[in-house]
Amino acid sequence: MDADTGFEELRLDIDPVTLREVVPDPAPLYEILAAIEQALEDTADHERAERSRLYGQRCVLLRLLGDLDEALVAARLSLRYSGDDPALVTLAGIRLAQVHQWRREYAVADGIYTQALEGAETAGYRSFAYQHAGASRYEQGDADTAIRYFESAVRLRSAGPADLLAVAEIALEAARKLKSDINL
Protein backbone atom coordinates (compact mmCIF):
# COMPACT_ATOMS: atom_id res chain seq x y z
CA MET A 1 0.00 0.00 0.00
CA ASP A 2 1.26 3.47 -0.89
CA ALA A 3 2.09 5.62 2.12
CA ASP A 4 0.30 8.97 2.17
CA THR A 5 3.09 11.48 2.64
CA GLY A 6 1.17 14.58 1.59
CA PHE A 7 3.32 14.89 -1.52
CA GLU A 8 0.43 14.37 -3.93
CA GLU A 9 -1.39 17.39 -2.49
CA LEU A 10 1.64 19.67 -2.90
CA ARG A 11 0.92 22.46 -5.38
CA LEU A 12 3.47 25.08 -6.32
CA ASP A 13 3.32 27.97 -8.73
CA ILE A 14 5.74 28.25 -11.62
CA ASP A 15 7.82 31.39 -12.05
CA PRO A 16 6.88 32.68 -15.53
CA VAL A 17 10.46 33.82 -16.21
CA THR A 18 12.63 31.00 -14.83
CA LEU A 19 9.96 28.27 -15.32
CA ARG A 20 11.00 26.81 -11.97
CA GLU A 21 8.69 26.04 -9.08
CA VAL A 22 8.30 28.82 -6.53
CA VAL A 23 8.63 27.82 -2.87
CA PRO A 24 7.20 30.71 -0.84
CA ASP A 25 7.46 28.80 2.45
CA PRO A 26 9.72 25.77 2.80
CA ALA A 27 8.11 24.60 6.09
CA PRO A 28 5.45 22.40 4.43
CA LEU A 29 8.14 20.78 2.28
CA TYR A 30 10.10 19.81 5.37
CA GLU A 31 6.95 18.29 6.89
CA ILE A 32 6.31 16.21 3.78
CA LEU A 33 9.99 15.24 3.64
CA ALA A 34 9.77 13.95 7.23
CA ALA A 35 6.71 11.86 6.26
CA ILE A 36 8.63 10.45 3.28
CA GLU A 37 11.62 9.57 5.47
CA GLN A 38 9.31 7.74 7.87
CA ALA A 39 7.59 5.92 5.02
CA LEU A 40 10.97 4.84 3.64
CA GLU A 41 11.90 3.41 7.05
CA ASP A 42 8.58 1.53 7.13
CA THR A 43 8.87 0.16 3.58
CA ALA A 44 10.64 -3.14 3.03
CA ASP A 45 13.48 -3.29 0.51
CA HIS A 46 11.56 -5.76 -1.67
CA GLU A 47 8.69 -3.26 -2.12
CA ARG A 48 10.54 -1.82 -5.07
CA ALA A 49 7.77 0.23 -6.69
CA GLU A 50 6.90 1.92 -3.40
CA ARG A 51 10.54 2.66 -2.65
CA SER A 52 10.97 4.10 -6.16
CA ARG A 53 7.94 6.33 -5.62
CA LEU A 54 9.14 7.52 -2.20
CA TYR A 55 12.70 8.18 -3.34
CA GLY A 56 11.27 10.11 -6.29
CA GLN A 57 9.23 12.28 -3.94
CA ARG A 58 12.30 12.75 -1.74
CA CYS A 59 14.28 13.82 -4.81
CA VAL A 60 11.75 16.48 -5.76
CA LEU A 61 11.58 17.98 -2.28
CA LEU A 62 15.35 18.03 -1.82
CA ARG A 63 15.73 19.69 -5.23
CA LEU A 64 13.17 22.33 -4.31
CA LEU A 65 14.93 22.90 -0.99
CA GLY A 66 18.25 23.38 -2.78
CA ASP A 67 20.03 20.22 -1.62
CA LEU A 68 21.01 19.07 -5.09
CA ASP A 69 23.61 16.53 -3.93
CA GLU A 70 21.09 14.62 -1.80
CA ALA A 71 18.44 15.07 -4.51
CA LEU A 72 20.80 13.37 -6.95
CA VAL A 73 21.25 10.43 -4.57
CA ALA A 74 17.49 10.11 -4.11
CA ALA A 75 16.89 10.31 -7.87
CA ARG A 76 19.39 7.55 -8.54
CA LEU A 77 17.79 5.36 -5.86
CA SER A 78 14.36 6.00 -7.35
CA LEU A 79 15.63 4.91 -10.75
CA ARG A 80 17.34 1.84 -9.29
CA TYR A 81 14.16 0.72 -7.50
CA SER A 82 11.98 1.36 -10.57
CA GLY A 83 13.13 -1.94 -12.06
CA ASP A 84 11.66 -2.58 -15.49
CA ASP A 85 8.34 -0.78 -14.94
CA PRO A 86 8.21 1.69 -17.88
CA ALA A 87 6.13 4.26 -16.00
CA LEU A 88 8.41 4.22 -12.97
CA VAL A 89 11.54 4.33 -15.13
CA THR A 90 10.19 7.32 -17.09
CA LEU A 91 9.19 9.25 -13.98
CA ALA A 92 12.44 8.49 -12.16
CA GLY A 93 14.42 9.43 -15.25
CA ILE A 94 12.70 12.80 -15.60
CA ARG A 95 13.33 13.57 -11.94
CA LEU A 96 16.99 12.58 -12.29
CA ALA A 97 17.28 14.80 -15.36
CA GLN A 98 15.74 17.72 -13.45
CA VAL A 99 18.41 17.45 -10.78
CA HIS A 100 21.15 17.47 -13.43
CA GLN A 101 19.43 20.43 -15.08
CA TRP A 102 19.36 22.38 -11.81
CA ARG A 103 23.05 21.52 -11.36
CA ARG A 104 23.58 23.04 -14.83
CA GLU A 105 24.71 19.67 -16.17
CA TYR A 106 22.68 20.19 -19.29
CA ALA A 107 24.23 17.59 -21.57
CA VAL A 108 23.49 14.87 -19.01
CA ALA A 109 19.99 16.22 -18.36
CA ASP A 110 19.14 16.46 -22.05
CA GLY A 111 20.33 12.91 -22.69
CA ILE A 112 18.14 11.58 -19.89
CA TYR A 113 15.16 13.62 -21.11
CA THR A 114 15.62 12.09 -24.57
CA GLN A 115 15.57 8.60 -23.05
CA ALA A 116 12.45 9.48 -21.05
CA LEU A 117 10.70 10.72 -24.20
CA GLU A 118 11.58 7.50 -26.01
CA GLY A 119 10.38 5.34 -23.12
CA ALA A 120 7.21 7.24 -22.21
CA GLU A 121 4.32 4.91 -22.97
CA THR A 122 1.41 7.24 -22.24
CA ALA A 123 0.48 10.76 -23.27
CA GLY A 124 0.67 11.87 -19.64
CA TYR A 125 4.26 10.76 -19.24
CA ARG A 126 5.20 12.13 -22.68
CA SER A 127 3.72 15.53 -21.78
CA PHE A 128 5.66 15.50 -18.49
CA ALA A 129 8.88 14.66 -20.37
CA TYR A 130 8.27 17.30 -23.05
CA GLN A 131 7.51 19.92 -20.39
CA HIS A 132 10.73 19.35 -18.48
CA ALA A 133 12.92 18.78 -21.53
CA GLY A 134 11.59 22.09 -22.82
CA ALA A 135 12.49 23.81 -19.56
CA SER A 136 16.04 22.53 -19.85
CA ARG A 137 16.37 23.83 -23.41
CA TYR A 138 14.77 27.13 -22.32
CA GLU A 139 17.36 27.56 -19.55
CA GLN A 140 20.08 27.01 -22.14
CA GLY A 141 18.65 29.73 -24.38
CA ASP A 142 17.55 27.28 -27.10
CA ALA A 143 14.19 28.92 -27.77
CA ASP A 144 13.36 26.95 -30.93
CA THR A 145 13.71 23.52 -29.30
CA ALA A 146 11.97 24.73 -26.14
CA ILE A 147 9.03 25.97 -28.22
CA ARG A 148 8.74 22.61 -30.03
CA TYR A 149 8.78 20.72 -26.73
CA PHE A 150 6.31 23.06 -25.05
CA GLU A 151 3.98 22.91 -28.07
CA SER A 152 4.02 19.12 -27.75
CA ALA A 153 3.26 19.38 -24.04
CA VAL A 154 0.35 21.77 -24.70
CA ARG A 155 -1.06 19.47 -27.38
CA LEU A 156 -0.83 16.41 -25.12
CA ARG A 157 -2.27 18.27 -22.13
CA SER A 158 -5.15 19.93 -23.99
CA ALA A 159 -7.65 17.29 -22.86
CA GLY A 160 -6.18 16.85 -19.38
CA PRO A 161 -6.15 18.74 -16.10
CA ALA A 162 -6.40 22.51 -16.51
CA ASP A 163 -3.53 23.22 -14.12
CA LEU A 164 -1.08 21.12 -16.14
CA LEU A 165 -2.21 22.73 -19.38
CA ALA A 166 -1.76 26.18 -17.81
CA VAL A 167 1.84 25.39 -16.83
CA ALA A 168 2.62 24.26 -20.37
CA GLU A 169 1.02 27.40 -21.81
CA ILE A 170 3.03 29.64 -19.46
CA ALA A 171 6.21 27.85 -20.53
CA LEU A 172 5.34 28.15 -24.23
CA GLU A 173 4.70 31.88 -23.82
CA ALA A 174 8.06 32.32 -22.05
CA ALA A 175 9.90 30.43 -24.81
CA ARG A 176 8.22 32.54 -27.51
CA LYS A 177 9.25 35.69 -25.63
CA LEU A 178 12.81 34.37 -25.39
CA LYS A 179 12.82 33.80 -29.16
CA SER A 180 11.56 37.31 -29.85
CA ASP A 181 14.14 38.77 -27.44
CA ILE A 182 16.91 36.82 -29.18
CA ASN A 183 15.75 38.09 -32.60
CA LEU A 184 15.75 41.76 -31.55
N, C-alpha and C positions, 0 to 999 in steps of 0.2 A: 504494500500500500504506500502511496506517495505521501510523504510528510508535508503538512501544510506549514510552510515557513513564512507565509505572507508575501513572498516574492511575486506571485502571480497578480497580486493586487497593486503592486508598485506601478505608479504612473508618473512619468517625468516629461517635462516639456523639452522641446528641441530648440536650441539656439538657432535662429534663422540665418546667422552669418557663419558660425563654425560648424553647424549641423551636428553638434555634440549635445548629449543630454545635459540638462541644467539641474544641478543639485542645490536647491536653495537652503536645505537644512539636512545635514548628513545624519542627524540623530536617528531617524527612522531606518536608514540603511544599516546602521550599526545594530539596531534591534533585529532586523531581518537576518543579518549576518550571524548573530548569536544563535538564532533559531536554526539556521543552516548548519552551523558547527555542531549543535546538539543532535540534529537529525543525522549528520554524518557519523557521529559517535554511536548512534542507535541503529545504524544500517550495516548489516553484515556485508563482508567483502564480496560474497557471491551474488549479492543483489546489484548486479552490474548496471542495469538501466537506471535504477534509482540513484546509485552513486554518481553516474554520469550526469544525471539531471542536477543533483545537488552541487557537484563540483562546478557545473556550468553556471548555476546561480551564484555560487561563491565567486567565480571569475568575474562576472558582471559587476557585482557589488564592489569587489576590490579594485576593479578598473575605475569605477565611478568615484571611489574614495581616493584614487591616486596611487595606490600601491600596485604598480605595474609588474614588479618582480613576483609578488605573490599571486597576482592575477594570472601571470604566465604559467606558474606552477599549477594553479587550479584548472586552467584551460587545458593543459596537457593531460592532467588526470581525467578530466571530463572526456577527452578524446580517447584516452586509453580504455576507460570503462565503457565506452559506447559500443565496443565490439564490432559486429558487422551489421548493426541496425542502421539502414541508410538515413533515417530521419535523425537519429542521435548523432551519427557521424557528421551530417550536414550542419546541424545546430552547433555541435562542439567545434567544428572547423571554423564556422563563422565567428564564434566567440574568440577562438584562438587568433584568428586574423585580426579582429578588432584590437586585441592587446598589442599585436605587432604594429598595427597602424598607429595606435596611440604612442608607441615607443618610437615612432617615425622610421620603422623598419618596413618601408613600403614595398620593396621587392618581395619580401617574404609574405607580407599581408596579401598582396595582389595575387601571388601564386596560390595561396590557400583559398582566396575568394574564387579563383578560377576553378579549382577543384570542387568547391562547394556548389558552384553553379552547374558543373557537369554531373554532380551526384544528387542534386536536388530532385526528388521524385514527384513533388507536388507543387502546385502553383504557389501555395503559401510559403514553402521553403525557398522556392526560386525568387519570389518577391523580396523575401528577407535577405537573400544573398545579393540580389541586384541592388537593393537599398544600401547595404553596407559597402559593397564593392564600389558603388557610385560615390559614397562619402570618402572613401580612400582616394579615388581619382580626383575628387573635388579638392581635397586637402593638398594634393600635389599640383594643383593648378591645371589639370587636364580637363578642361570644361567640356570638350566634345565627347569624350568617353563617359564622363559623369552624366551628361545629358542623356546619352543613349541608355545607360543603366537606369537612371531615374525614370525615363519614359517607360522602360520595361516594367519597373516596379509599379508605376501608376496604372499601367494597363492591367497588370495582374491583380492589383488591389481594388480595381474599380467596382467589383461586385462584393467586396469584403467589408470588414469593419471600417466605419468612417474615420476613426482616429488613425488607423494605419494609412489610409488613403491620404489623409491630410498631411501626415509626415512626409510621404513621398512627394506630394505637390509642393510643399515648402522647399524640399531639397531640389526639386526640378527648377523652381523659380530662382533659387540661389545659384544654381549652375548656369542658368541662362543669363543671370546678371553678371556672373564671373566672365562668361564668354563676351558679353557686350563690353565689359570693362577692359578686357584684354584687347579687343578690337578698336578701342578708342585711339 
